[in-house]
Amino acid sequence: ESVDHYFMRRIFQSPISTPVESFHIETNAICLRFIIMGRRLMYYHTILQKTDEELVKCVFLTQQK
């Protein structure tokens, strides 16, 4: 993320004191970590919706124990 922030500062030619949030608001960009968190939550939800006989759910339940 720090590389992305540096890149945005260079593109917009803004000083260091400019808040990072303003770049995300202006460009309508989302941090990569939030995208990854969302996809992990969706995958977790998918696993929980499967039946108990499916292999993925069995492995998950075993890891949970």
C-alpha angles and dihedrals in degrees: 000000000000090000090052091050091049090049092051091049089053093047095049093036090227128157124253090255092068110107116245091226091067090061091053092048094048096045097035088230126153124214114253093236091061091051091051092048091052093050092048091052091049091051091048089052090050091053092049091052094055123096120262092248095063116102096233092055092045091053091047093050091047091051090048091056 
